[in-house]
Amino acid sequence: MIKFSQRQLRIPKLLRPVYLVTAGQSKFGRAMPDKRTEELCVDALTMAARLIDKTPAELKSYIHSCYYGHFADHFGDQLLGESVIHDRLGLDPLGNIGVKTGGATGGSTLWETVKAVASGYSDCALAMGWERMDEVPTDEGNHLISCAADKDWETPLGHIYTGYYAVMAQKYWQVFGKEEESFRRTLAEISVKHHGYARFNPYAHSPKKITVDDVLASPVVAYPLRALDCCLMSVGAACAIICDEDTAFELTKNTKNKPLRIFVAAGSHTLRPACRRDMDIPLLPNETADQYADLSERFPGVDRYPGFTGFLAARMAAYYGYGMAGVTDPMEDFDVLELHDAFTISDVQTYEDIGLRPYGYGRDYVESGDCYHTNPHTGKPGKLPSNLSGGLIGCMHAVGATGIMQTLEVASHIWNRWAELHEDEALWKAFGRQKPDDWTDLQVKGAKRGMAISHAGVGSHVTTTILMDPDHLLS
């Protein structure tokens, strides 16, 4: 059984306050033969500068060190791609380093950037992530992604991540879904929601107006997961500017962006989900030990934790992150979330890992309507809306950029700039996309705090990025 020492469970501390000042992103799509990777990164940096009324040159004059994330050199056929991007952005000879943690690369890049500023190494640092997934065929791309699994143990299940998640989906459906067809339809509702929200996002790769039946009729990839249950393989870039307090307020003087306090924490777990060692459930601040005392009686088949149905890495990232930021109940303390919906099943698993619902009851977050911008049952605002960008299923999964895109999405709500960044007709036209006649403003009114989850593998590495209005910090 896994045991932790108190030193290992110590809540991380930043040596000084750290702020997200601005962020930017490119258009996302399946293929962009007319755009080089460095042009996409320039687009992201240019947007970040524009949001604080600076030129790219003015913004670059503040940057002291740079942290770059992309999933695999294989996609762009370029080793040390971070050095190429750094050069093309005109940031040589500043120090830079590449970050790779699979699907969590965007979040991990932010983690490293925040630590650089918190330590005092830099007062202003750039986090930039991208992916170039259109230069290899889809089957080869899926094979390359699957190589981030433990090839000795997981690859025999098939060279595709959907196969790994399908096994977890079957186990979760059997145990917590009690093999009910209604649970499978709940998964489909997640896809409908995320593709639907993507319709109002000009940056999004896969906007669709679909139904639950459409999801259930889409081709099986690995049962019970179907094509519309799966995230996208995207091209695109995103960036964020992270600063200390003095630099943050200097950069944003007389602009619409208020610097946001940022906390990033991380957790990990073995790549081999079939032989994860048993342990007691690490409790979050809104949980008590007695609520899980009879878990195996309520849900026969729960024989160990984390087993095949949860992500210990997400639980640990939430444990550390909540402790750093003073979060005692995520449903009450946050106003908006961006979760890593690599597959509809991983979305549900994450609801429980980060404490939105107790283990076994993740489906209720969807079925209650709490996760929607507007609760479909009541017509009132959802209690804690998630993935209003469209998530990985509807907006994009340009892997190195994903966690940063999610963070920008959360920030846009706290800045009260969501509509401004998504409704401009000229932006839709510039991206060659048709703005829908029923375009809807998804701004979460009065948002003060939010969180993004960046997730890798079968839960092998997870980061929590928490953003807060500095006038609404938690103690």
Sequence and secondary structure as in RCSB ss.txt:
>XXXX:A:sequence
MIKFSQRQLRIPKLLRPVYLVTAGQSKFGRAMPDKRTEELCVDALTMAARLIDKTPAELKSYIHSCYYGHFADHF
GDQLLGESVIHDRLGLDPLGNIGVKTGGATGGSTLWETVKAVASGYSDCALAMGWERMDEVPTDEGNHLISCAAD
KDWETPLGHIYTGYYAVMAQKYWQVFGKEEESFRRTLAEISVKHHGYARFNPYAHSPKKITVDDVLASPVVAYPL
RALDCCLMSVGAACAIICDEDTAFELTKNTKNKPLRIFVAAGSHTLRPACRRDMDIPLLPNETADQYADLSERFP
GVDRYPGFTGFLAARMAAYYGYGMAGVTDPMEDFDVLELHDAFTISDVQTYEDIGLRPYGYGRDYVESGDCYHTN
PHTGKPGKLPSNLSGGLIGCMHAVGATGIMQTLEVASHIWNRWAELHEDEALWKAFGRQKPDDWTDLQVKGAKRG
MAISHAGVGSHVTTTILMDPDHLLS
>XXXX:A:secstr
     TTTT     SS  EEEEEEE   BS  TTS HHHHHHHHHHHHHHHTT  HHHHHTT  EEEEE S HHH
HT TTHHHHHHHHTT TTSEEEEE  GGGHHHHHHHHHHHHHHHTS SEEEEEEEE  SSS HHHHHHHHHTTS 
TTTTGGG SSHHHHHHHHHHHHHHHTSTT HHHHHHHHHHHHHHHHHHTT TT S      HHHHHHS EEETTE
EGGGB    BEEEEEEEE HHHHHHHTTTSS   EEEEEEEEE  S GGG         TT  GGGGTTHHHHST
T  SSSTTT  HHHHHHHHHHHHHHT S HHHH SEEE   SBHHHHHHHHHHTTSS TT THHHHHTSTTSSB 
TTTSSB SS B TT HHHHT   HHHHHHHHHHHHHHHHTT HHHHH  HHHHHHTT    TT      TT  EE
EEEEEETTTTEEEEEEEE GGG   
